[in-house]
Amino acid sequence: MTEDGVLWSPSAERAAGSALREYLDWLEAREGRPFADHAQFWAWSIAELERFWTSIWDYFEVRASAPPERVLTDGQMPDVRWFPGARLNWAEHVLRSGRAQDPALMCVREGTGAPVREVSWGRLRRDVAAAAGWLRRAGVQPGDRVAAYLPNTEHAAIACLATASIGAVWACCSPDFGPEGTIGRLAQLEPVVLIATDGYHWNGKDIDRRDVAEQLRDSLPTVRQAVTVPYVFGEAAPAGWHGWDELLATDAAPEFVQVEFSHPLWVLFTSGTTGLPKGLVHGHGGIVLENLKWAGLYAGLRPGDRCYTYTSTGWVLWNMLLSALTRGATAVLYEGSPGYPDAGAVWEVAARTGADVMFLGAALVTACQNAGISPRQRHDLSRLRTLMVSGSALPDAGFRYIYDEISPDVRLDSTSGGTDVCSGFVGGNDLLPVRMGEISGVLAGAAVASWDDRGRPVVGEVGELVVTRPMPSMPLYLWNDPDGIRYRESYFDPWPGIWRHGDWVTQTPHGTFIIHGRSDATLNRQGVRLGSSDFYGVVETMPEVAESLVVGVDLPDGGYWLGLFVVPAPGCELNDDLRARINTELRTNLSPRHVPDEIVRAPGVPHTLTGKRLEVPVKKLMTGVPLERAANLAAVDAPDTLRWYAEFAAARAR
């Protein structure tokens, strides 16, 4: 590491040979001006927003059966539309590139040495066309909803692409969701078809979901046809269900219904921890453009590359993984626990499938580090050139771990975006260095800034992450929000026309970013904003700590209580000595303001079903909000753990 914190810099050869540089060379000839670095490119992409997105359209040769009338309509967010008049289909762009004999999908289930199921491009196109034909014969029309309850397997990819190819709308929940949480999401959409698995794998066990599938069918009265996928138990379809093989039995010619640029493609759901999950509706065209930008320029994928993302079908990273296919790359689908048989499982799969680009949550990096796993000593990761990390802020120790224990040559791309836009706002690229604890820069076409409470840009201090110009993949609307009231309240309050993402962020003087945590879980002590991820980055590097949760609560007397909940590592106790050492670490590495008022032993940390800590619901509990109003237990991974926090809050209030 250099004195200014640089852990990695691209070699001249890597930068010159990158997919991003290849595009920039083309752009220089097209625009008649130089783009010597990414900063120049980003500034141009914001100043000339319409020219930038037109360049993506032209460079990646977007196929449209009808041309756009213009690039962007007049007005302010969210009342703008991109490329009106254009007609295309997302699934066509996903399936157009790969050679028939090459693998499009590599499917792996948990367990060391589990066989890899390869689905060739030719087979994928054939199966998608067959499944689309079945949906048509079942009466599914453009705009109808197809709901799924599927793990991260080829079945989900085929069903999603088939749904999109006929202009129907896709929505999927992972089978680790229980019936209540799944029904709360899917019932909103009034789906006409349900596709459900019989089970999934987790920590070496076969998890039976046949009873949940029956509950879903019975609880979704609009479903006309139900399909079972015999993935785990292999039984024939029960009465009232069609078998998966039936969907694929009849060949059909590939057909892609040409829909408007802003025709709904899928509905993704927010976590729903504090109420009914919001259904975010994304459009075909916006996702095509963001897929091509992200996969083609920032992941740098080319035909023959392999992209491996640890995700479930209930997390936006699954949808982003499918974008690898737009570049003719192979998508590696992993189904099961990331920690079976041990915390190094994700790296074993990366090595076995020859992953070039890997994407995973920051929590998995920390888990491997805490378990003492050294992937570079266990596996051949020589093909791995880019490691993308998201989901939460990666602490400094995670940066060091990756370069010490994975590879000094890998480009670590700490990135941040969201389900909301099905893409990223900030991240790295093959032209920028990697600095300790920082996100390398802003992605092209994303007008990202940090604003203070008065709506003024700030550098070098904590502010709100805002986006000041529209992006094509912003939601078209929220489901069942006809007047757009909920949409505006969620993203455009307090600044109309300005997207407020809900993250505390610091933009550094050299253009990098540091994400501190959710702004709706604000820690504001003595007038200073504190990021929750900063706490975790210190506390969870201590071997005695398995996990932690920090909340701050304004008290009725004008005071402030900063509480740190600690889950001790196995065999450890939270005693006075450990409390003192935690305080010392926070004071030394952060500041005296970060020393909590109380350190409490907790039985666990509750998360959303996609793994994010429930800071906001716990904060609400500490302010006296009843459990039934503070959180939707169906959207929580460990409801009993959250009940413990409710009991703690009630006892503390007495």
N, C-alpha and C positions, 0 to 999 in steps of 0.2 A: 504494500500500500504506500502511495506517495504521501508527501506532507499535506497535500490538499485533499486527502481522503480518497483518491482514485484507486480503485481495486482492479480495474480492467479498462483497457483502451483498445479499440479495434486496430488491427494492423492495417497498413496501407493496402495490402492484398485483399484482406477481408472487406474493407470498405469499398474498394474499387469493384470487387466481384459481387457485391450484394445486390439483391433484387431492388432495394431502394435506390441505389446509385444508378442502376440500369434505367429505372423510371425517370430519375432526375436528369440523366443525359438526354432522354427522349424529350422531357419537358423543356430543357434548355433550347433545343432545336425548335420546338413548337412555339415557345414564347419569345425567343430571340433575346434571352437574358440569362445570366449565370445563376446557378443555385449551388454555391460553393459548400454550404453546410445546411444542416437541418433547420437551424434558426432562421436563415433566409427563406427557406422553403415554407416553414410554418407561417411566418409573417405574411408572405404572399398568399398563402391558402386562406387566410382570414380576410385580408384586404380585398382579395379577388375571389370571394367565396364561390360564386357561380362558375367562374372559369376553372377553379380547382375541381369542383365536382364534375364538370363537363370533361375535364382531363381524365378523371378516373373512368368515366363512362367510355371515352374514346380509347384510352390506353388498354383497358381490359376488354374492349370490344363487347360491350353490353348488347345483347340481342333484344330488339323490340319490334313487334309487328306493326306498331304505329309510333311515329316519332313524337317527341314532346313539343308542346306549343311554346314553352319557355322553360327556364330552369327553376325559378322560384317565384311564387306569387307575392304580391305586395302585402304589407301588414307586419305585425309583430307576433312573436311566439305567444301562444301555440296556434294562432290563426293563420298559418301559412301552409302551403303545399308545394312539394317538390315535383318537378317534371310533369306538370299536368298534361293530360292527353296521351302520354306514353302508355303502351300496353306491353306487358312482358310476363314472365313467370319465374319465380325464384328457383323452383326445382329444375327447370331447364338449365339454368346456369350452374347448378350443383353437379349435374350429371353429364355435362357436355365434354369434359376435358380428358379423362383418363383413357388409356389404351385398354381394350377389352380384356386382355389376358392378365393385366397387372392387378394387384390387390387394391380395392377401394377401401375395404374395411378389414381390420385385423381385430378379432374378438377374443378377449381373454377373460376367464373367470378366476376368482381368487384361488390361491394355493400354488406353491412352488411347482413349476413344471407342468401346470395345467395346459392341455393342448390349445394351440392357437387355431381358431376357425377363421379361415380367410374367405372373404366374399369378393370375387373379382368384379371389375367394372362392368364386364358384360353381364354377369349374373345379377348385379345390383340393378342395372337398367331393366333387365328382363323382369325381375321380381317387383320392382316399382310399377312397371307398366301393368303387370298382372293384378297387383293389389288395387291399382287405380281402376282397372276394369271392373273388379268386384264391387268397389264402392259405387261406381256408376250404376251397375245393375241393382245395387241395393237402394237406389234412388237418391243418393247423396248429390246435392246441387252446389254450385258455387255459393259461398257464404254460409253453408251449413257447418256445424261444428262436429269434429271428430275428437272424442276424448279418449285418452289412453292412461293406463296404469301399468307402466312397464319399466323394467330396469335398463341399464345401459348396455343393450345388446343390439344385434343387427335388426331385430324385429322393430324396435323403436325407430331406427333410421329409415327403414323401408316404409313403415306406416306413415311417418311424417312426410317423406318425399311424395308418397302416393297421394296423401291428402292435399298437399300443396299443388300437385300437378293438375288436379281437377278444380282448383280454386276454392276448395273448402278450407276451413279454419282449424288449425291444430292446437290442442292443449294436452299437456301430459303432466301427471304426477308420478313421482317415484314410489315404488311399493314399500319403502320404509315409512311413508306417510300412513297413518291409521285411517280408518273409514271416515271418522268425523271430519278430519282436516281435508281429506280428499273430496268428500261430498261438498264441504263448504266452498271449495274452489270450483269444482266441475259443474255443480248444480246451477251456478249463476249463468252458465253458457247455454243451457238447454240443448245438450248434444243429441245428435240423432244416431250416432254409432259409438259404442264403447269397445275398446280393445284392451284386454286385461291379462296379466300374467297369472300363472298358478303359484308362483313363488319367486324367491330370490335367494342368494347366498350371502351369509354374513358370519365371519369368524369361524369358518369351518362347519357351519350348520346350514341345513336346508330350511328356509323360513317359508312356511305354508301361508299363502294368501288366497286360497280358493274360497274361504268363507268371506273374506273382504270383497272379493270380486262379486260374489252373489249379493252382498249388501249394496254394492255400488249399483248394480243393475236394478235392484228393487227400489233404490232411492233416487234414480234418475228417470222419471216417468216419460221423458221425451225420447229416450233411447228406443229405436226401432229394431236395431240389429246389434247383437253382442258377439264378440269374437274372443275366444280364449287362446292363449299362447301356452302350450304345454312345455314350458322351459325347464322346470325342475323335476316334476313328477311324471311327465310323459303320458298322462292318461288321455283317453279319448274325450272329445268335447261332451260335457254333460247336457242334459235336456235343456233346450232353449238357447243353446250356444252354438255358434259356428266354430270350427277348428281353424287354426292358422293355416294349415295346409290347404284348406279350401280357398283361402284368399289368393294363394299362389298357383293354384292348379291349372288355370286357363291362361294361355298366352294371349297377349294383347299388344297391339302396336303402340309404341310410345306416343303419348299425346299430352301436350301442355296447354291448358286453357290460358289464353292470353287475357290477363286482367289489368285493370288500371294500376298505375304505379302505386297508388295508396290503397289498393285493395287489401283487406286484412289477410295476413299470413298465419299468425299464431297469436295466442294469448299467453303471456307469462305472468306469473303471480308474485306479488310482494310477499314477505314472510307471513303477514297476517297475525302477528303476535299480539296486537292490541285491538283487533277487530276483524271484520270480514276482509280477507285478502283482496287487494286491489288487482283487477285484471288489466294488464298493460297490453294494448293492442298494437302490434307492429305490422307494417305493410311490406308487401313483396319488394317494391323498388328500393326502399330505404335499406332493407336488409341486404339486398344484392350489392348495393354500393358499399355499405360498411363492411360486408364480408370480403369484398375484393380489396378494399383499402387495408383492412387489418391483416388478412391472410397473405396478401400479395406484397405489401410494403413493410409491415411491422413484424409479422412472424417470418416474412421472407420465404414463404413456401413456394416450391417449384415441383413440377411433375417428378414422381419418384421419391420425394421426401416422405417422412412418416411423422405425423403429429399425434402425440399422446397426451391426453388430458385426463387427470383424475377428477371425475365429476359424477354426479347422478343426473338422471333426466329431469330432476326438479330444480336444477341450478342452471343459470344462464350460460355457464361454461360449456354445457352440453350443446346448446344451440350454436355457440361460437365454434365448437369443435367441428361441426358439420361444414363450416366455412372452409376448412382445409380442402374439402373436395372440390371447391370452385377452382382451385389451382392445380388440380390433377394429382394432389398429394393423397397419401393414405391416412385415414383416421383410425387410430387405435382406441378401441372401446374396451374399457376395463369394468368388470362387474364384480362387486364384492367389497370387502373391507380393505382399507389401505394398510391395515396393521396385522394381516394374517398371512403367513404364520408369525411374522414379527413386523416391527415398524419399518423394516427395509423393503417391504413387499413392492412398493411402487417403483423402486429402483431396479429390482429384479425384472419387472415387466418392461421397463424402459430399455434395459440391456437386451432382453430376449427378443424384443420386437425391433430393435435397431432404431430407436426414436432419434430424430434429428432435432425436433422441437418438442418441449415438454411444458405443460401448464398445470399448476396445482395450487392449492391453497397454502397460505403462509403457515397455518397451524400444522400442516403436515411436515414442513421443514423443521419447525420447532420440536415436534414430536420425535423425529428422527435424531435430532441433535441431543435431546434429553435422554434418548435411549442409548446413546453412544454408538450409533450406526455410522460406519464409514463406507458409503457406497463405492468410492473409488477403489477401496481395497477388496471389496466383494465382487465387483462386476466390471465388465468392459463397457464403459460409457463413451467410447471414443467418437461415436457418431453424434453425440449430443452437443449441439452448437449453441442452442438458446434455451434457457430455462426461464419461463414466465411464472411469476408468483403474484397472486392476488387474493381477494377474499377478506383480508385484513392487513394491517401494516406489518411488514417484515422488520423485526428488530435488528439492531446492529449485529448482535450475535449470530443471527441467521445469515447475514451477508458473509461474515467471516467463515461460518460453517460451510457454506456452499463453495467458497474458493479454497478452503483447506481440505474438505472431505469429499467433494464431488469432482471439481476440475478447476484448475487455474485458468483454463482457456475458454470456459463457457461464458456466454454473455448472459448475465443475470438481468432479466427485465422485470423489475418490480413495477407493477402496473395497477391502475385503479380506474374503474368505470362503473358499470352497474347493469342490473337487470332492466333498469328503466330505459336504457338506450341500446342494450344488447351489443355493447361495444365498450371501448375504453375512452377515457378523457386524457389521461397522462400515462406515460410509459417510456420505454427505451427504444432504441433502434440501432442498426449496425454502423451508424456514423458517430454515435455519442459514447463517451466514457461512462463507466459505472462508478458512482461514489457511495461511500459507506452511508447506509441509512437513508438514502435519497432516491427518489424517482427521477429518471434522467431528463424528462422534458414533457412537452405537450404533443399530442398527436395532431397531425395535419387535419384541418377542417374543424377542429374543436377550439372554439374561442374561450379558453379557460382563463380565469383570473381568480385572485383572492381579494375579497372585499371586506371592509370593516362594517360596523353596524350602521354607518351612515351611507353605505353604498359607494365608498371610495376605494380604489385599488390600493393594496398595501403589499409591500415587499419586505421580507425579513421579520414579519410578525404574523401571528395567527389570525386568519380570517375565514370567511365562508367561501367554499368552492362554488363559483358561479360560472355559467356559460352564457355569454352575451349575444351570440348569434346562433341561428337554428342549425341543427344537424338532421340529415335525412332519416336517421333511425330513431329519433325521438318518437314516443308513442303517438299514434294517430289520435287516440282518445283512450279513456278508461272505460271498461265494460260497465254498462248500466249507469252511465253518467251522461245523459243526453244533452244537458246544458253546459257541460264542461266545468261545473262548479267544483267538483272534487279534484279534477285535474289541476285547475288553477290554484286551489288551496294547497295541493301537495307540492307543487313545483314553482309557482310564480308568486308566492307570498314571501316576503313583503314587497318585492320589486316587480311590478307588472312588466311582462316582456323579457324578464331575465330569469333564466333557469337557476334555482337555488337547489343544489344537490343534497345538502344536508351533511356535508363533511367539513370538519375543521381542517385547514390546510395552511402550510407556510410555503410561499414562493420565495426561494432564495435569490440572492443577487446574481448568481450565475445561471439562473433559469431552471433549476431543479425544483422538485416539490417534496414536501414531507406531509403525509397524511397523519393526523393526530387522533381521529376517531369521529364518531357521529356527533354533529352539533346539536341534535335533539337529545343527546345524553350529556349535555354540557356540564363540564367541571369548571367552575368559575370561583376561584378562591382569592380573596383579597383583591378582586378586580382583574385577576390574571386568568386567562383561559388555559386550562391544562388538558392535554390529550390523554385519553385513556390508554391508547396504544403505547405511550411512553412508559406508563407504569408497567404494563405487561412485558415490555422489552427489557426491563430491569429485573422485575420480580421473578419472572419465569425462566431466567437463566440460572437461578439458584437451584441446585440439585434437590433441595428439600421441598420444593414447590412444584406440584403437578400442574395447577392452573389457578387463575385468580380472576377476580371481578372487582372493579372499582366504581363507586357511585358517589355523587355529591348531592347534598340535599340542603336547601334553604330552610332555616328553622324559624318558627313563629316569632321568636324574640329578636330576629335580625341576624342571628348567628348562622354558621355554616358547618355542616357535618360532612367530613370526608371519610368514607368507610372503605376499607380494603378487605374483601373476603378471600380467604386463602384455602385452597384444597391441598393438604400436605401430600407429598409423594409417599408411596407405599413404604412403610417402616419408619416414617418420620412423624414427629409431633410438633404442633404449633405451640411452643412454650415461650417463656419470656426471653430466652436467649435468641430464638429464631426471630421473634418480633423485633428485638433490638437490632439484629443484623439486617433485617429487611429495611428498617428505618434508616440505618446507616447507608445502605446501598442506594436508597432513593435520594437521601440528602446529598450523597457524594456524586452520584451520576446525573441527578436531575437538579433539584434545588430543595431548600428547606420547605418551600410551599407544598412539595409533593409528599411530605411525611404525613400519613393519615392520622386522623383523630383516634381511630380504632382499627385494630386488625383482628378479624373475626375468623375462627375456624368454620368452614362450610363443608357440607358433605359432597358438594359438587358445584359445577357451574352450569346453569341452564342455557340452552342454545335454541336457535331456530332449527328447523329441519334441514337447513342447508349449512348449519355449523356456526352461525354468528352468535356471539354472546348477547344475552338478553339484558343489556344495560338499561334500556328505557323502561321495560316493565318492572325491573327490580327497583329502579328509582321511583316509579309511581307507587310501588308498595311501601317504600320508605316514607312517602309523603302522606300515607293514609288511604290511598285508593284501594278499594276492595279487590281481591284477587280476580273475581269474575269480570271486573271492568279493566283491570290492569293488563290482562293477557288472555288470549285465546289458547286454552290448554291443548287444543287439537293441533296447534302449530308449534308445540314445544317438544324437544326431544326427550326431556325428563320432567314430566309434570310434578312428580313427587318432590323433586329437588326445588322446583319453583314454589311449591306449597311450603317447604321449609323456610324459604325467604319470607313468605307471607306471615308465617308464625313468628319468625324473628322480628319482623317489623311491628307486629301487633304487641309482642312482649316489650319491645323497646319503647313503644308509645305509652305504655302504662306507667 
